[in-house]
Amino acid sequence: MAIEDAPMESGSRTRWKVYGTRTVYGHCVTGAALILLSVGFFVVAPDDPVSLTSAGRFHSPTYPTDWLWFALGFGVFTWLLPVFLLLMHSPRTRHSDIAVGTDEGVPALLLLQSRLIYNLSMFVVLPAISVAIWFLVKINFSTTDVYVAEPETAPLKWAILAVFAFGYQAVVVMQILLGRVRPGHIAIRHDGIHLRGYAHDAWIPWDSLLLVQPNSDRKYLTVWIRDGHRANFFRPALLWKKFDSTVIKKGFSSDEEGFFVHVDRRPFRISPELIDAAVEHYMENPDARRELRDPEAIARTVEVLRSHATTAWWRSQRRPVPVPRLVPGSTGRDEFLRKWSL
């Protein structure tokens, strides 16, 4: 049964949220225009392009080669933005991404980040950005006052520019090969919740949670942490910490705004309202956490979540949707399948 067809509960318990943004359409048009522009450069470029600099200096990029790669690089990157936004906020749910499994040997309800979105980010967007950066480095180097009469200095300057331009990407690739950067998950366990991003890692015991009014942020699930918490956090070195924004630690316990962790729902191919429903159910109901010790009980929860996944592949980016609620109660199969409400 789709969420839209589920019985609705009257009163203030019904929650509606908007998860999308209309900017996705602008990104799509911009990206398509850039890709068409790159194709146009290739079609109309002259066979013997004229250097944009004087004859005694290094040549600047030519239309058929460098401009083509530059436009393709930025075009692919820009066009993938709506793909990310649309997939990340899509009502479509990949059933196998909601699973029963283990986290560090402990039974857990797993909400897995999309392998597709990870592959697009790491193996399509990263090379596209690198191509665009290489163009900017080359055109900057070509228009500087470097003469052919100084050939001995050219390799050194190229090497320095390459290190500054691609050092960041090289570290990311190294972390991928070492397994430090990989698709993450939300693991809901009887003793706490494990939030794993592409590189960041947060372990939060249940007694460290500070329950507040559920947030209405369209991109993030917010987990608040109380003073004197026992939560543990891992993040990459300062220079690369902004690389992964899927799990973000915000503020400090002494701040007036409190201390919280943002979990980006967009890298999941799980309907965002289902993520909210699963996480908030166990955050708000300590008695329900006992069932997380039993893989069979977790499997029943997985079955319910999957059964409420809509078959629609798209919806308006500004359409309010209801957030389902699991009602606390017995873990018996019949009652468990019956206790889903809004």
C-alpha positions in Angstrom: 0.0 0.0 0.0 1.4 3.4 -0.9 1.8 6.0 1.7 -0.7 8.3 0.0 -3.3 5.5 0.4 -2.5 4.8 4.1 -5.3 5.6 6.6 -4.7 9.0 8.1 -5.0 9.9 11.7 -7.0 13.0 12.6 -5.5 15.6 14.9 -2.1 17.2 15.3 -0.1 13.9 15.0 -0.3 14.1 11.2 3.0 15.6 9.8 3.5 17.0 6.4 6.8 17.9 4.9 8.3 19.3 1.7 11.5 17.6 0.6 12.2 19.1 -2.8 13.1 22.4 -4.4 12.2 24.0 -7.7 15.9 24.9 -8.4 16.3 21.3 -9.8 14.6 22.5 -13.0 17.0 25.4 -13.4 20.0 23.2 -12.9 18.7 20.8 -15.6 18.2 23.6 -18.1 21.7 25.1 -17.3 23.4 21.7 -17.6 21.8 20.9 -20.9 22.7 24.3 -22.3 26.4 23.8 -21.3 26.5 20.3 -22.9 24.9 21.7 -26.1 27.5 24.6 -26.0 30.3 22.1 -25.9 29.0 20.2 -28.9 28.5 23.5 -30.7 32.2 24.4 -30.0 33.3 21.1 -31.6 31.1 21.5 -34.7 31.9 25.1 -35.5 35.5 25.2 -34.4 38.0 26.0 -37.2 40.4 23.4 -38.5 43.4 25.6 -37.8 42.5 27.7 -34.7 44.5 30.8 -34.1 46.3 31.3 -30.8 44.8 33.8 -28.6 48.3 35.0 -27.4 51.3 36.4 -29.1 53.5 34.1 -31.2 56.3 34.2 -28.7 54.3 32.7 -25.8 52.6 29.5 -25.0 49.4 28.8 -26.8 46.1 29.2 -25.0 43.5 26.5 -25.3 42.0 25.8 -28.7 38.3 25.3 -29.5 38.3 21.7 -30.8 40.2 20.3 -27.8 40.4 22.3 -24.6 37.2 24.2 -24.9 35.3 21.0 -25.7 36.6 19.3 -22.6 36.0 22.4 -20.5 32.4 22.7 -21.5 31.8 19.0 -21.2 33.3 18.9 -17.8 31.2 21.7 -16.4 28.2 20.5 -18.4 28.3 17.0 -17.0 28.8 18.4 -13.5 25.9 20.8 -13.8 23.6 18.4 -15.4 24.2 15.8 -12.7 23.0 18.3 -10.1 19.3 17.8 -11.0 20.0 14.0 -11.2 21.2 14.1 -7.6 18.5 16.4 -6.4 15.7 14.4 -8.2 17.0 11.0 -7.1 17.8 12.1 -3.6 14.3 13.6 -3.1 12.5 11.0 -5.2 9.6 9.1 -3.7 11.0 6.0 -5.4 12.5 3.5 -2.9 15.0 0.8 -3.7 13.7 -2.0 -1.4 17.1 -3.7 -0.9 18.4 -0.4 0.6 16.1 -1.0 3.6 17.5 -4.1 5.2 18.1 -6.2 8.3 21.7 -6.8 9.0 24.5 -6.2 11.4 26.5 -3.2 12.3 29.9 -4.0 14.0 28.4 -7.5 14.8 25.2 -6.1 16.4 21.8 -6.7 14.8 20.5 -3.5 13.2 17.9 -2.0 10.9 20.0 -0.6 8.0 19.1 2.3 5.8 21.7 2.2 3.1 23.0 5.1 1.0 22.6 4.7 -2.7 25.5 3.0 -4.5 24.3 4.7 -7.8 24.6 8.2 -6.3 27.9 7.4 -4.8 29.3 6.1 -8.1 28.0 9.2 -9.9 29.6 11.4 -7.3 33.0 9.7 -7.2 33.5 8.4 -10.7 31.6 11.0 -12.9 31.5 14.3 -11.0 35.1 14.1 -9.7 36.7 13.5 -13.1 34.4 16.2 -14.6 35.6 18.7 -12.0 39.2 17.7 -12.7 38.8 18.3 -16.4 37.4 21.8 -15.8 40.2 22.6 -13.3 42.8 21.4 -15.8 41.4 23.8 -18.4 41.5 26.8 -15.9 45.1 25.9 -15.0 46.2 25.6 -18.6 44.6 28.8 -19.7 46.1 30.6 -16.7 49.5 29.2 -17.5 49.2 30.0 -21.2 48.5 33.6 -20.6 51.3 34.4 -18.2 54.5 36.0 -19.2 56.4 32.7 -19.8 58.4 32.7 -22.9 59.7 29.8 -24.9 63.2 31.1 -24.1 62.7 29.7 -20.6 61.9 26.0 -21.2 63.8 24.8 -18.1 61.3 26.5 -15.8 58.2 25.2 -17.5 58.1 21.6 -16.2 58.6 22.8 -12.6 55.8 25.3 -12.9 53.5 22.8 -14.5 54.3 20.3 -11.6 53.5 23.0 -9.0 50.2 23.9 -10.6 49.3 20.2 -11.0 49.9 19.6 -7.3 47.8 22.5 -6.2 45.0 21.7 -8.8 44.8 18.0 -8.3 46.2 17.3 -4.8 42.7 17.4 -3.3 41.3 14.8 -5.8 44.4 12.6 -5.3 43.7 12.4 -1.6 40.0 11.6 -2.2 41.0 8.8 -4.6 43.5 7.5 -2.1 40.8 7.4 0.6 38.5 5.6 -1.8 41.2 2.9 -2.4 41.8 2.6 1.3 38.0 2.2 2.0 37.8 5.3 4.2 35.5 6.9 1.6 32.6 4.6 0.7 28.8 4.6 0.7 27.4 5.1 4.2 24.3 4.1 6.1 22.0 4.7 9.1 22.2 1.7 11.4 19.5 1.7 14.1 20.5 -0.6 16.9 19.1 -1.5 20.3 22.0 0.4 22.0 22.2 3.5 19.7 22.3 4.8 16.2 25.3 4.7 13.9 25.4 7.5 11.3 27.9 6.7 8.6 28.6 9.2 5.8 31.0 8.9 2.9 33.8 9.8 5.2 32.3 11.1 8.5 31.2 8.7 11.2 29.0 9.3 14.3 28.0 6.8 17.0 25.3 8.1 19.3 24.0 5.9 22.2 20.3 6.4 22.9 20.9 7.9 26.3 22.9 10.7 24.6 19.9 11.9 22.6 18.1 15.1 23.4 14.6 14.8 22.0 13.2 18.0 20.6 10.5 18.9 18.1 11.2 17.1 14.8 12.8 19.4 12.3 11.3 20.4 9.0 14.6 20.8 7.0 14.1 19.4 3.5 17.6 18.1 3.2 18.6 16.9 6.6 17.5 14.7 9.4 18.6 16.3 12.7 19.8 14.4 15.7 20.2 16.4 18.9 22.8 15.5 21.5 22.4 16.3 25.2 25.1 17.6 27.6 27.4 14.9 29.0 26.9 12.7 26.0 28.8 9.6 25.2 28.7 10.1 21.4 31.8 9.5 19.3 32.6 11.3 16.1 35.2 10.7 13.4 35.9 13.1 10.5 38.7 13.5 8.0 41.5 16.0 8.4 40.5 19.7 8.4 41.5 20.3 4.8 39.2 17.6 3.5 36.3 17.7 6.0 34.1 19.6 3.6 34.4 16.8 1.1 31.7 14.8 2.9 28.6 16.7 3.9 26.3 13.7 4.4 26.9 13.6 8.2 27.8 17.0 9.7 28.5 17.8 13.3 27.1 21.2 14.2 27.7 23.4 17.2 28.9 22.6 20.7 27.1 21.6 23.9 27.7 25.1 25.3 26.0 26.8 22.4 22.6 28.3 22.8 21.4 26.5 19.7 22.4 23.2 21.2 24.6 20.4 19.8 23.3 18.4 16.9 24.2 16.2 13.9 22.8 16.7 10.4 22.2 13.6 8.3 21.7 14.4 4.6 18.9 12.2 3.3 19.6 13.0 -0.3 22.3 10.3 -0.9 19.7 7.6 -0.1 17.4 6.1 -2.7 14.9 5.7 0.1 11.9 8.0 0.2 12.9 10.7 2.8 9.6 10.4 4.7 10.4 6.7 5.3 13.8 7.6 6.7 12.2 10.1 9.0 9.5 7.6 10.0 12.1 4.8 10.9 14.6 7.0 12.7 12.1 9.1 14.7 10.1 6.0 15.7 13.0 4.6 17.7 14.3 8.0 18.8 10.9 8.8 20.4 9.9 5.3 21.7 12.5 3.6 24.1 10.3 0.6 24.5 10.4 -0.1 20.8 14.2 -0.4 20.8 14.0 -3.8 22.5 12.8 -5.4 19.3 16.1 -4.3 17.6 17.8 -7.2 19.5 15.8 -9.7 17.4 16.6 -10.0 13.7 13.2 -11.4 13.0 11.5 -8.4 14.6 13.7 -6.1 12.5 12.8 -8.0 9.4 9.1 -7.3 10.2 9.9 -3.6 10.5 11.7 -3.8 7.2 8.7 -5.5 5.6 6.4 -2.7 6.8 8.7 0.1 5.6 9.0 -1.6 2.2 5.3 -2.1 1.9 4.8 1.7 2.4 7.2 2.6 -0.4 5.4 4.3 -3.2 5.7 3.0 -6.8 5.8 6.6 -8.2 9.2 7.5 -9.7 8.6 11.3 -9.5 6.6 13.9 -7.7 6.5 17.7 -7.6 9.5 19.1 -5.9 7.2 21.3 -3.8 4.5 18.8 -2.9 3.9 18.3 0.8 3.8 14.6 1.7 2.7 12.9 4.9 5.4 11.4 7.2 4.3 8.0 8.4 4.3 7.0 12.1 4.9 3.6 13.6 2.7 3.3 16.7 4.5 1.7 19.7 3.1 -1.7 20.6 3.7 -5.4 20.6 6.1 -6.9 18.0 3.7 -9.7 17.1 3.4 -10.0 13.4 -0.3 -9.3 12.9 -0.3 -6.3 15.3 2.9 -5.0 13.9 1.6 -5.0 10.3 -1.6 -3.3 11.6 -0.1 -0.6 13.7 1.2 1.7 10.9 -0.6 5.1 11.0 0.0 8.7 10.1 
